[in-house]
């Protein structure tokens, strides 16, 4: 069995996990996620051949 079908303890999941909610906190109200978003954006930009952005640029998105 591939690792994709295994749970965190290495066991096969017999049924899908029940997700009741998914939270998105892109404005930093709950968590300062700008460093993580900057990292993810720079991975994508690098793969597409674009220059990296800095954290202050990411914080300014959508404003």
VEXVEXVEX-543467 format. One record per residue (C-alpha): residue in one letter; x, y, z. Coordinates in nm, 2 decimals, decimal comma. Layout:
{type=A; xx=X; yy=Y; zz=Z}
...
END
This chain:
{type=X; xx=0,00; yy=0,00; zz=0,00}
{type=X; xx=0,13; yy=0,35; zz=-0,08}
{type=X; xx=0,20; yy=0,60; zz=0,19}
{type=X; xx=-0,09; yy=0,82; zz=0,06}
{type=X; xx=-0,35; yy=0,58; zz=0,20}
{type=X; xx=-0,20; yy=0,56; zz=0,54}
{type=X; xx=-0,29; yy=0,76; zz=0,85}
{type=X; xx=-0,04; yy=0,94; zz=1,07}
{type=X; xx=0,03; yy=0,63; zz=1,27}
{type=X; xx=0,09; yy=0,42; zz=0,95}
{type=X; xx=-0,25; yy=0,25; zz=0,97}
{type=X; xx=-0,49; yy=0,23; zz=0,68}
{type=X; xx=-0,79; yy=0,46; zz=0,73}
{type=X; xx=-1,11; yy=0,25; zz=0,72}
{type=X; xx=-1,34; yy=0,55; zz=0,67}
{type=X; xx=-1,30; yy=0,91; zz=0,57}
{type=X; xx=-1,23; yy=1,16; zz=0,85}
{type=X; xx=-1,53; yy=1,37; zz=0,94}
{type=X; xx=-1,44; yy=1,74; zz=0,89}
{type=X; xx=-1,68; yy=1,98; zz=1,05}
{type=X; xx=-1,51; yy=2,30; zz=0,97}
{type=X; xx=-1,21; yy=2,45; zz=0,79}
{type=X; xx=-1,08; yy=2,79; zz=0,90}
{type=X; xx=-0,90; yy=3,03; zz=0,68}
{type=X; xx=-0,72; yy=3,32; zz=0,87}
{type=X; xx=-0,55; yy=3,51; zz=0,59}
{type=X; xx=-0,56; yy=3,85; zz=0,77}
{type=X; xx=-0,37; yy=3,74; zz=1,07}
{type=X; xx=-0,65; yy=3,77; zz=1,32}
{type=X; xx=-0,59; yy=3,43; zz=1,48}
{type=X; xx=-0,24; yy=3,34; zz=1,37}
{type=X; xx=0,04; yy=3,54; zz=1,20}
{type=X; xx=0,04; yy=3,33; zz=0,88}
{type=X; xx=0,23; yy=3,58; zz=0,66}
{type=X; xx=0,56; yy=3,40; zz=0,69}
{type=X; xx=0,41; yy=3,07; zz=0,59}
{type=X; xx=0,21; yy=3,24; zz=0,30}
{type=X; xx=0,54; yy=3,41; zz=0,19}
{type=X; xx=0,72; yy=3,08; zz=0,19}
{type=X; xx=0,44; yy=2,91; zz=-0,02}
{type=X; xx=0,41; yy=3,21; zz=-0,26}
{type=X; xx=0,79; yy=3,20; zz=-0,32}
{type=X; xx=0,79; yy=2,83; zz=-0,39}
{type=X; xx=0,52; yy=2,88; zz=-0,65}
{type=X; xx=0,69; yy=3,19; zz=-0,80}
{type=X; xx=1,02; yy=3,02; zz=-0,82}
{type=X; xx=0,87; yy=2,72; zz=-1,00}
{type=X; xx=0,72; yy=2,97; zz=-1,25}
{type=X; xx=1,04; yy=3,16; zz=-1,30}
{type=X; xx=0,93; yy=3,48; zz=-1,11}
{type=X; xx=1,13; yy=3,67; zz=-0,85}
{type=X; xx=1,05; yy=3,61; zz=-0,48}
{type=X; xx=0,84; yy=3,85; zz=-0,27}
{type=X; xx=0,89; yy=3,96; zz=0,08}
{type=X; xx=0,67; yy=3,93; zz=0,39}
{type=X; xx=0,55; yy=4,29; zz=0,37}
{type=X; xx=0,44; yy=4,24; zz=0,01}
{type=X; xx=0,23; yy=3,94; zz=0,11}
{type=X; xx=0,08; yy=4,12; zz=0,40}
{type=X; xx=-0,04; yy=4,39; zz=0,15}
{type=X; xx=-0,22; yy=4,15; zz=-0,07}
{type=X; xx=-0,60; yy=4,21; zz=-0,09}
{type=X; xx=-0,58; yy=4,55; zz=0,07}
END
